[in-house]
C-alpha cells in the first residue's frame, strides 16, 4: 500500500459491516482509524508501520478479529482493558 503512504485519515468506515480484512500498513501519516466497533466481521487488521497511528477506536468490539499486526506503531495508545478484551 505504498501508494497510500501519505494517507492522513480515513472517512467513516462504519457502513463496511462485511469487511473482513483491512490493510493500511505503512500509511505513516495515518493517526487514527475511527468506527472499528461497527466492523464485527473484521478478521484481519494490519496497521504495521503506521508510525503516526495513535488510536484504533473501537477495535475491542471487533469480535471476529483473529489477527492484529500493530508492529512498528510506536505512538499507538491502548485504552484501559483493550488488550485483555482482544485476548478473550
C-alpha positions in Angstrom: 0.0 0.0 0.0 2.9 2.3 -0.5 0.6 4.3 -2.9 -1.3 5.5 0.2 1.7 6.3 2.4 0.6 9.9 2.6 -2.9 8.9 3.8 -3.6 11.0 6.9 -7.2 9.9 7.7 -9.9 7.5 6.8 -13.5 8.5 6.1 -16.1 6.8 8.2 -15.9 3.0 7.7 -18.9 2.1 9.9 -21.0 1.1 6.9 -18.5 -1.5 5.8 -20.0 -4.1 8.1 -19.0 -7.1 5.8 -15.3 -6.0 5.7 -13.1 -8.9 6.7 -9.6 -7.6 6.0 -8.3 -4.0 6.4 -4.7 -3.3 5.5 -3.3 0.2 5.9 0.3 -0.9 6.6 3.0 1.7 6.1 0.5 4.6 6.0 3.0 6.6 8.0 0.8 9.7 8.4 -2.4 7.9 9.4 -3.1 8.8 13.1 -6.4 7.1 13.8 -8.9 4.6 12.4 -12.4 5.6 13.5 -15.5 3.4 13.8 -13.9 0.0 14.1 -16.6 -1.1 16.5 -19.0 -1.5 13.6 -16.8 -4.0 11.8 -17.9 -7.1 13.6 -16.8 -9.4 10.7 -13.3 -8.0 10.6 -10.8 -10.9 10.8 -7.5 -9.2 10.0 -6.3 -5.7 10.8 -2.9 -4.8 9.5 -1.6 -1.4 10.7 2.1 -2.4 10.5 4.5 0.5 10.2 1.9 3.2 10.8 4.3 5.5 12.7 1.8 8.2 13.5 -1.1 5.9 14.5 -2.3 6.8 17.9 -5.7 5.2 18.2 -7.7 2.2 17.0 -11.2 3.4 18.0 -13.4 0.5 18.9 -11.0 -2.3 18.0 -12.0 -4.2 21.1 -15.5 -4.6 19.6 -14.2 -6.4 16.5 -15.5 -9.8 17.8 -14.2 -11.7 14.7 -10.7 -10.4 14.8 -8.1 -13.2 14.7 -5.0 -11.2 13.7 -3.9 -7.7 14.5 -0.5 -6.6 13.4 0.4 -3.3 15.1 4.1 -3.7 14.9 6.2 -0.6 14.4 3.4 1.7 15.7 5.3 3.5 18.4 2.6 6.1 19.1 -0.3 3.7 19.4 -2.1 4.1 22.8 -4.2 1.2 24.1 -7.2 2.2 26.2 -7.7 0.6 29.6 -8.7 -3.1 29.2 -8.5 -3.1 25.4 -5.7 -5.7 25.2 -7.4 -8.0 27.7 -10.7 -7.7 25.7 -8.9 -8.6 22.5 -7.3 -11.7 24.1 -10.6 -13.2 25.1 
